C-alpha cells in the first residue's frame, strides 16, 4: 500500500505483546481529500459535457458490478436515471467503436440482458458499422443475437453483405457460428446461403465433432441442404461419432428426424453414440431423442429400452427428491414425448408406464393442450395393447389408475376450453372412447364446439339443451365410469366454455379452425363406441362432404367396355346383368347432370374409412337425411373398388339397417363383387352379414355372387379355398353342413361348365329364404332429389 506523504508511523502501544501498526493522520488531511473528490467530480462532469456519453450508460451493459462502485446520492441517482434513458434510446450505443460494440454485445448476451431497446440500439449500430467490424467479431455478434433469439432484418442483411466477401477467410469455428446463428433465427440472406453451404462443405473436415453436429442441425432448420453437402456432413458425423457430446448427439438426431434421413449407416453410428451417452442425457435430451427415433421409425428395441430405463430412473429420482430439486423436474412435454415414443416403439415397460402415469396425474395442472392430448392418447393405446395381450403383471397399469389420469386430463381440458382446437377435441374424445371412459362435461361440450367451429352459432346455443332432452348424456351414464362427476351442471359449464372459446377466437381475429370430414368421422366413431347419441353431429359430418367429381357417361361406358374385354366374359346372361346395371347407373347420373358440380381443385378428398365411419354412425343412430345420405352413397359408389372385405361387409350391413339405398351404390358394389379388381377373401361371418343385408333390402344375393349350399355339393377346388378360413377349420363339417360361398363371375361360369346342381340348390335355398321374408319390410330406393346439386355446406 502506497502511503501519503507526511503521514508518519508511530510506535506500538501496549508493550511487546501488541500486534499491527497504527497510522496517525496528519493535520488538514480531511481538507485534502475533499478537494481531491471535488476535482474528480468536476472532471467527469466536463467529460460528460464534451462527449455527451453518460458514464451510467455503460452500467446497463457492464452489470451490477459497475453500479456498485457509484456513490448513491440523490443527485447521482437523478443523473443515472437520465443516463439510462439516454442509453436505452441508443445515444450512447450510437458512438461505440467496433471493438467496444463487440464486447458490449457479448457481455449483454452472457448476462442474459433482455432489454429490447438496448438490443435494438445494438442492431442499429451493428448495421451501421458492419463493414468495419472484423469477420470473426461479426460472427460472434451474430451468435449472440442468435442465442438471444432476436431477429433484426436490417442488421442481418448488413451482416450478410459484410460477411459475403470474407467468408472464405474465416475459421471453421466462425463458419459454424454463422450457420448456427442463422439457424436459430430461421432466416438467412439468399446471397449468403449458397456461399455458406460451400464453406461448410470445405471446412467440415477441420471442424470438431460438436461443430459438425451443430452446423448440421442449423442447416436442417433452414431447410433441406443439397445432396453433396449432406453427404459431407453425414460422413463427418459417422467418423467423429465417438467425440460427440450429449447435446451435439441430441441435435444431430433431431436434425435427422426433421430431414427424414432414413440412412442406416448414420443411424447406426448415432445409435452407438447414444448407447454410450444415454446416462448423461437430461429429460429434455431424452425426450428429443425419443421423438427423433419415433419420426425416423427406428425399431431398435435395445436402444429404445435404454431410453425408457433412463427416463424411468429420472422419474424415480424426481419422486425421491421432489422437494429438494423442483427445477429438475421432468417437464410435461418431455414426459409426453417419452411416453409416446415408448408406446409407438413397443418398448414401454410396465414400471415406466406406471411411473409416468403417476407423475402425469400429480402434475396435470401444469400440462398444456398438446402434452395433455399426447399423454392421454399414448396411455390409452398402451392399455388397449395390454388388454389384447392379456398379460397379468404386478406393475401393470390398472384401469382405476388410467381412469384417474383421464379424469384429471378432462378437468384440465375444461380449464383450457378456450384453447381447444378440432384436432385436440378429436384426440381426447377418441382416447377416452378407446377405453370406454365417459367424461360428461367433455361429451356435453363436443356438439357445441362442433357447431361453433362450423359457423352455426345458433346450433351451438341450443345443442346442449337438445341433448339433455334426448338423453344423450345423463348423470346416470356419466357415473358409469365410477368417477364423481356432476353431469347435470355440464351443460352450463359447456356453455361457459363455448362462450370463452368464442371470445378468444374473436379476440384472435375471428380465425376459427373448422372440423374436417375425417375429424368429424373420428368423433362419430368415438360416440358410437361409447353408445352415445350422435344425431347432433351427423348433420355437420354429412354437410362437410365435398361434391363428387362425376365422370361423363361416355367415359364410364368406355371404362366398362375395357373391363369387360379384359375379363373376357363368355356368358351373355351374366354379362347382360352387369351391362344393365351400368345403363341404370348412367341414367341416374344423367338425371342429376344439369345440377352436378365438379369437385373444387382445392377440396380435400375424404379418407375411405371416414366415409365408412359416418355411415356406421348414421345406421347406429337411425339417422336418415335424404340429401346427406345420397351424397355419402355417391362417394362410396365412386370408391367401391377401394373397399376392403370388412368395409364392404360393413357398408352392406349399414345400408340394410338404414333401409334406404341408391341404384348407383348397389350397382357399384355388384360390379366390384362380380368382377373384382383384386382377390377378396371374406370370412363366414362377413358373408352371412352381407347375405342377410341383401335379402333385407329385397335384392337377390345370387346376383352378387353370395350363395348358401351344403358342404357336400361344393367342388374340391372351392373347398380348398374355403378351408383357408379359420372359422371352417374349427368346425366339424359334414356333407349336410350349410356354408356360405362367395363366387365371382368367372367362378360361376366354371361351375356352370362342371354342372348346375350346386347353383340349383343355391337358388332353391334363396327362394325359400325370400318366401320366409315375404312380409318383412323392404328397402326403399333413394332417388336423387329434384333440386339436388350438392349438399349445401354449412361447415
LUMZA-938811 format. One record per residue (C-alpha): x negated, y negated, z negated. Coordinates in steps of 0.1 Angstrom, whole numbers, plus 5000, padded with zeros to 4 digits. Layout:
BEGIN
XYZ...
END
This chain:
BEGIN
500050005000498649665010498649424981499449054984496648804979496548664945498248954927495749094902495949424884495949424846494649694822496849974809498849904778499350174752495850324750494350614769497550824769499250574793499750664829500150434860499250074867501349774860501449484885501949134872503448904899501748574904503348234899505548084927505848434944509648414945509548084965507148254989509448554995512548325000510648125026509548435044513148565046514448235059511848225086512748585097516448495099515748185119513548385143516448635150518948355155516648195180516248525199520048575199520548225214517848275241518648625252522448645245521949005234523149065199520949295178524049475164524949585199522249835197523749975165526650115185524150335202521550375175524050505150524350465112520550485106520150135121523249995104521850095070518949855075521149545077521949325047525749355041526648985037529848825047528248615075526348905088529549115089531348855109528448825133528249205136531949225145531348975172528349165184530149505185532949355206530449205229528649545232532049715239532649465267529349565282527449235278524549395261524549715282524549505314521049385306519449725299516549845319516550195334514350335306516550175278519750285296518550645298517550665262520750495251522950735271521151045259521350925223525050855226525651195241523551365213525551185186528851265204529750895207533350885220533650505227535250505261534450135266530850185259530650485283532450275310529750005304527050275308528650385340528850035355525249965346524150305359525950245392524149905395520650035389520950395401518450325429515750225405516250505380513750795383515251115397514551315365516151055343519151025367519651395364519651365326522151085327524451295349524051585325525151355296528251245315529051605323528651725287531051445276533451525303533651165316534151115353533450765367533650775406531650465412528750595391528950945406528850805441525950575434524050865417524751095446523450835471520350775450519651145445520051255481516651125494514651255464516551585456513751795472511251635449512951735417512052015394514252335392515452225358516651895372518452065401520152285376521251975355522751815386524652125396525852175361526951815357529051815389530452155380531552025346533151725362534751925390533651685417530651635439529851395467530251575501526951435514525151585483526851915481525152085511521751945501522252055466523152415477519952425498517752305469519352565446518552835471515052715474514352675437516352975424513153195422511452925400514452885376514853065343517553325339519753085320519252815346520353055373523353165353524552805346523952705382525852995394528752915371528752545381528852625419531652865413533652595396533052365426534352635450533052955466529352895476528253005510527153365515523353315517523353115485525553365468523153645478520153455464521853385431523053745429519553875434518053645408520753745382520154115388516354065385516453845354519354005336517154105306516353745299519953615298521153455266524653535253526053205266524453255300525853605303529353485294529353215320527953445347530753705341533353425340532053285374532053635389535653675378536653335393535053425426536453775425532953925432533654305432529854365435528954705419525254625415525854285400528554405376526354705366523454465358525654225338527354515320523954645309523154295296526454285279525854615261522654465247524154125237527654215227526854195190525653835194528853705211531353505191535153525195535153275224532453465243534253805237537453655250535953505282534053825288537054045284539153825306536553835333536354215332540154225335540153995365537454205381539354525373536354685356537455015341534255105323535655245291532355235273531854855279535554785271535354985239532254795228534154465233537054605213534854725185533054385183536454205183537754435155534654365135535153985138538854025128537954225097535153975088537653695092540153865070537553925042536153575044539353395051538953105027535153065030534953045068538052865080536252715110535053055122538553205127539353355160541453115180544953215193544053215229540853415223542853685204545453685232542953735259541154015240544454205233545454165270542154295283542054585259545654695268545154645305541954845305543555115283540655075258542554945229542155135197544955165172542954995144542154695167545754655178546954675142544454415130545254195160548954215153548454125116546253835125548753705151551653745126549853545100548853255123551853255146552552885138549252785155549952965187550752775219553152895246550553075267548953265239552453345225553653505257550353695263550253845228553953945230553654105264550454295256551554435223554954555237553254715266550854895243553755005221555555155251552455335262552055495228555755595227555355765260552255955248553956045216550756015196551156015158548255835142547855685108546655345120549255325148551255005152554655075138557954945151558554745120555254565124555854495160559354365154558054135126555553995150558153945177560453775152557653525144557053485181560753405186560653145159557552985173559152985208562152795193559752535179558252495213561552485231560852155248557752315265559452635277559052705314560852965335557753185335557453175297561153245292560853545316557753675298559253655263562653805272561154085292558754165264561554165238563754385260560954635268561054755231564754685225564354385203567254145203566453795191569753605190568653235193566453315224569253515241571653225235569152975248568353165281571653095300571452725290567852695301568552865334571552635341569552325332566552425353568852505383570252155381573652255366573852025335577552085331577052455331574252415306576652235283579352505283577352825287576852875250580552845242581553075270579053345259580353325224583853375236582853675258580953835230577753835249575653795218577453835184576053825149576554205147574554255178571854015167571454205135570754535153567054475151567154465113565954105112567653845091568953625119572053405117573353435152576453215145574252905145572253005175574452815199573852485181570152555180570152635217572052315225569552105205566652285222568152225256568651855248565051835237563852015268565851775289564551465273560951595275561451665312562951325318560051165300557651365321559151215353562051445359559951725373561752045361560452375373563152585389563752955385562753175414564753475426562153705411562253535377566053555376565853925385563453975356565953815332568854025346566854345341566054245306569654165298570654505313568054685291569554505260573054585271573854215272576454035293574653865322577653715340576353375332573053435350574353625381575753325400572353145398570553455410572853505440572753135448568953135447568753395475567353235507569253275540568453585560566453545592568553735617567453885649569353855682571454135695569154195724566154235700568054475678569154685708565654695722564254795688566855075685566055205720562355215712563155425681565455655700562755725727560155775700562256025682563456195715566856275703568556555723571856585705574356355721576856365692574256265666572856005688576355875695576955825658573755615655574455415686578055345674576655225641574354985660577154845681579254785650576354625632575654395662579354295663579154205626576153985633577853825663580853735641578653525620576553405649577553035650577252985613573953185609570952975599567453085601565253105570563152795565559552845571558652735536561152965519559653245499560753605507562253775476560554095464562354415472562654525436564054185427566954245451567554595436567454455400570054185409572354455425571954675394572854385371575954305392577054665390576454685353578554375347581154455373580454115389581954075424581253755443582153775479579653535493576853625470577154005475577453965512574153775513572554025489573754315511572254135542568854115525568954485516570154585551567254395567564754565545566254915542563155065558561154945528563355115501561555395483563655705474564555595439565555245451567655395479569555615454570055315431571455105459574055375468574955415431575455035426577454985458579755265447580155115412581054775427583454935451582654695480580254745509579454595543579254785575575754635581574354775549575955125553574655155589571155035580571055295552572455565575569755485601566955505576568155835562568756005596565755855614563255775586560055595594558255795567558856115548561356065519561356315490564456305468565056485436568156685430569556425406569056145432570656355459573656425436574056055428573955955464576456215475578856115447578455745456579155815493582156015485583355745462583255495490585355715512582555805535581256145547577956255531577256485560576856185583574056065561572256405560573456495525574956845520575657095492575257455500574557795483570857875479571158195499572158005531569157775530566557885556563057985545561257675558563757455539563457655507559657585507560357215509562957225481560757435458558457135456560956965434560257015397563957055388564357365410561157515397562557525362565857685373566658045380568058025415570458285428571958315462575258155450573557865432574557535447571757305457571656965473569856935506568756625525568456675563567156425588568456425624565656645636566256895609569956905616569156975653566757265642569557415620571957405649569557595671569057855644572757895636575757705624576557895592574857655569576457345584579857505585579557595548578457235541581457095560583857315541582357215508582656845517586256885529587157045495585556765477587356505498590656675491590056655453589256285456592256205479594055995453590955825440590055455446588155405478585555145486586554815501584854695533583554355527583854135558581953815563583753505550585353295577583452985567580253175559577053005569574853085539575353075502575252715492572252705469572752535436569352635424
END
